[in-house]
């Protein structure tokens, strides 16, 4: 009976551990800023929630404004919104070109441009408003995230990834050379020790057997 109880307790602990690991983890990562003409592009906007903030109402508004030219302030256009429980595709230049790409728990509030054009270069603004539901009061918090998008004709290699790959190869070459040096050093050290042991044995064998067996001559006055 005691054994079965221990087994059940261990099983319960394992199940709780697995459930804890299976819970989604929110990581606030920046959005990509380089897009390619004709390709889809995700505009990442993440607003992580704490455990005590899970009960909340969320409003998301996306805006677009072109880059400033000739010191003329650009006009900001409301292009997309998420109203509490459903995304809304607004009328305007981005009508039919955007897709909601967020998560069900509304921690990821991203959208995607279905087909990027050169006219999409500019600043996209993600404006998030949360109203938290507590027993005594309902506070609200707002954040604004900007994504400065640059559209290019062709995809360029990621310089950071290329640099990391070069450093990895250099490190691999350095470690290989260091290992070879250590192997040569150890080999020479072992060879030298073997030579010394062999010389000692040779010198011992060269001593006459009478001197080996006879004790030291007594000292006479």
C-alpha positions in Angstrom: 0.0 0.0 0.0 2.8 2.4 0.9 4.6 1.5 -2.4 1.5 2.3 -4.4 1.0 5.6 -2.6 4.6 6.6 -3.4 4.1 5.6 -7.1 1.0 7.8 -7.3 2.8 10.7 -5.7 5.7 10.4 -8.1 3.2 10.2 -11.0 1.4 13.3 -9.8 4.6 15.3 -9.4 5.7 14.3 -12.9 2.3 15.3 -14.4 2.5 18.7 -12.7 6.0 19.2 -14.0 5.1 18.3 -17.6 2.1 20.6 -17.4 4.3 23.4 -16.1 6.7 22.9 -19.0 3.9 22.8 -21.5 2.7 26.3 -20.6 3.6 28.8 -23.3 6.5 31.2 -22.7 6.3 34.8 -23.9 9.5 36.4 -25.2 9.5 40.0 -26.3 11.6 40.0 -29.5 12.1 42.9 -31.9 10.6 42.8 -35.3 12.5 42.3 -38.6 13.0 45.6 -40.4 14.1 44.4 -43.9 11.4 43.2 -46.3 11.7 41.9 -49.9 9.4 43.0 -52.7 6.8 40.4 -53.5 7.3 38.4 -50.3 5.2 38.4 -47.1 6.5 40.3 -44.1 5.5 39.8 -40.4 5.4 43.0 -38.4 6.1 41.7 -34.9 4.5 43.3 -31.9 4.6 41.4 -28.6 3.3 42.6 -25.2 3.8 39.9 -22.6 1.4 39.4 -19.7 2.2 38.5 -16.1 0.4 35.7 -14.4 -1.9 38.1 -12.5 -2.7 40.1 -15.7 -4.2 37.2 -17.7 -7.7 38.6 -17.3 -7.7 41.7 -19.5 -9.4 43.4 -22.5 -7.1 44.3 -25.3 -7.3 46.9 -28.1 -4.7 47.1 -30.9 -4.4 49.8 -33.5 -1.8 49.6 -36.3 -0.7 52.8 -38.1 1.5 53.5 -41.0 3.4 56.7 -42.0 6.0 57.1 -44.8 9.5 58.3 -44.1 9.8 62.1 -43.7 10.9 63.9 -46.9 11.9 67.5 -47.4 11.2 68.3 -43.7 7.5 67.7 -44.3 5.8 65.7 -41.4 4.3 62.6 -42.8 0.6 61.8 -42.4 -0.2 58.8 -40.2 -2.8 56.4 -41.5 -4.9 54.0 -39.5 -4.6 50.6 -41.3 -5.6 47.8 -39.0 -7.1 47.2 -35.6 -8.0 44.4 -33.1 -11.1 45.3 -31.1 -11.3 43.2 -27.9 -12.1 39.9 -29.6 -11.7 40.2 -33.4 -9.4 41.8 -36.0 -10.8 44.4 -38.3 -9.3 45.1 -41.8 -9.9 48.9 -42.3 -10.6 50.7 -45.5 -7.6 52.4 -47.1 -4.4 51.6 -49.0 -3.8 48.4 -47.0 -7.3 47.0 -47.4 -7.0 43.3 -48.2 -3.2 43.4 -47.9 -2.9 42.7 -44.2 -3.5 39.5 -42.1 -3.8 39.1 -38.4 -0.8 37.0 -37.2 -1.2 37.2 -33.4 -1.8 34.5 -30.8 -5.0 33.5 -29.0 -3.7 34.7 -25.7 -3.1 38.2 -27.2 0.5 38.4 -26.1 1.6 38.3 -29.8 -0.2 41.1 -31.5 1.5 41.0 -34.9 0.2 41.5 -38.4 1.6 40.4 -41.7 1.8 42.2 -45.1 0.7 39.6 -47.6 2.6 41.0 -50.6 5.3 43.7 -49.9 5.7 46.6 -52.4 8.3 49.4 -52.4 5.5 51.8 -51.1 5.5 49.9 -47.8 8.8 51.5 -46.8 8.1 53.6 -43.8 7.2 53.4 -40.1 4.6 51.0 -38.8 3.2 51.8 -35.3 1.7 49.2 -33.0 -0.5 50.9 -30.4 -1.7 48.5 -27.6 -4.2 49.3 -24.9 -4.9 46.8 -22.1 -7.6 47.1 -19.5 -7.0 44.6 -16.6 -9.9 43.1 -14.8 -9.4 42.9 -11.0 -11.9 42.6 -8.2 -11.6 46.2 -6.9 -10.5 48.3 -9.9 -9.7 48.1 -13.7 -6.5 49.8 -14.5 -5.4 50.3 -18.1 -1.9 50.4 -19.7 -0.8 51.4 -23.2 2.4 50.9 -25.1 3.6 52.0 -28.5 6.1 50.1 -30.7 7.6 51.4 -33.9 8.9 49.3 -36.8 11.0 51.1 -39.3 10.6 49.0 -42.4 13.0 49.1 -45.4 11.9 47.3 -48.6 14.6 45.9 -51.0 14.4 44.3 -54.3 16.4 41.2 -53.2 17.1 39.5 -49.9 20.5 40.3 -48.5 22.5 38.0 -46.3 22.2 38.7 -42.6 25.5 40.3 -41.6 25.2 39.1 -38.0 24.7 35.5 -39.1 27.6 35.7 -41.5 29.9 37.2 -38.8 28.8 34.5 -36.3 29.5 31.8 -38.9 33.0 33.2 -39.6 33.8 33.4 -35.9 32.6 29.8 -35.4 35.0 28.6 -38.1 37.9 30.6 -36.7 37.2 29.2 -33.3 37.1 25.6 -34.7 40.4 26.2 -36.5 42.0 27.6 -33.3 40.8 24.6 -31.2 42.1 22.2 -33.8 45.5 23.8 -33.9 45.6 23.9 -30.1 44.7 20.2 -29.9 47.4 19.3 -32.4 50.0 21.2 -30.3 48.9 19.5 -27.1 49.1 16.1 -28.8 52.7 16.8 -30.1 53.7 18.1 -26.6 52.3 15.0 -24.9 53.9 12.7 -27.4 57.3 14.3 -26.9 57.0 14.2 -23.1 56.0 10.5 -23.2 58.9 9.7 -25.6 61.4 11.5 -23.4 60.1 9.7 -20.3 60.5 6.4 -22.1 64.0 7.2 -23.2 65.0 8.1 -19.6 63.5 4.9 -18.3 65.3 2.9 -21.0 68.6 4.6 -20.2 68.2 3.9 -16.5 67.5 0.2 -17.3 70.5 0.0 -19.6 72.8 1.5 -17.0 71.5 -0.9 -14.4 72.1 -3.9 -16.6 75.6 -2.6 -17.4 76.6 -2.9 -13.7 78.5 -6.2 -12.9 76.5 -8.7 -11.0 79.1 -8.9 -8.2 78.6 -5.2 -7.4 74.9 -5.6 -7.4 74.9 -8.6 -5.0 77.9 -7.6 -2.7 77.1 -5.3 0.2 79.1 -2.2 0.8 82.6 -2.8 2.0 83.0 -2.2 5.8 84.8 0.9 6.8 88.1 0.2 8.5 90.0 2.5 10.8 
